[in-house]
Amino acid sequence: MHPTIAHMKEVVAKGDETAIADLLAKDVKFMPPTYFATWTGRDAVAAVLGHVGKVFSDFRYRRVMGDGPDWALEFQCKVGDLDAVGVDLITLDEDGLISTFEVVMRPYKTIGALREAMNARVSTDPRFLKFRDALA
């Protein structure tokens, strides 16, 4: 397993923005499961993933598949009392940093709960006023 992927498995669920940021390329692109938009840039993506780590509970990766730059990490978690499963689709750049990070999840009801919980968190985080402009 690539060292970045191994380290990611340890830090993503904890919501540690600094540890997450160390794994991200400067111009990383993050596609969340809650809406069709892309967050761009290390600071914005680390902040979003930091909040996600606080919203998810009982998070664990079930399977890791991949080689070279392309990886799929299947996970399960809870959002409140709702169960979810999903896949993190990761592409690494030539330096071994995460250049794209796309999340697909189900079921729909849990994605709605995740969207509500994330909106509540980021609406009270002043950094997101400037990150809002990072949406492509």
Stockholm file with secondary structure:
# STOCKHOLM 1.0

chainA/1-136         MHPTIAHMKEVVAKGDETAIADLLAKDVKFMPPTYFATWTGRDAVAAVLGHVGKVFSDFRYRRVMGDGPDWALEFQCKVGDLDAVGVDLITLDEDGLISTFEVVMRPYKTIGALREAMNARVSTDPRFLKFRDALA
#=GR chainA/1-136 SS CCHHHHHHHHHGGGTCHHHHHTTEEEEEEEECSSSSCCEESHHHHHHHHHHHHHHEEEEEEEEEEEETTEEEEEEEEEETTEEEEEEEEEEECTTSCEEEEEEEEECHHHHHHHHHHHHHHHTTCTHHHHHGGGCC
#=GC SS_cons         CCHHHHHHHHHGGGTCHHHHHTTEEEEEEEECSSSSCCEESHHHHHHHHHHHHHHEEEEEEEEEEEETTEEEEEEEEEETTEEEEEEEEEEECTTSCEEEEEEEEECHHHHHHHHHHHHHHHTTCTHHHHHGGGCC
//
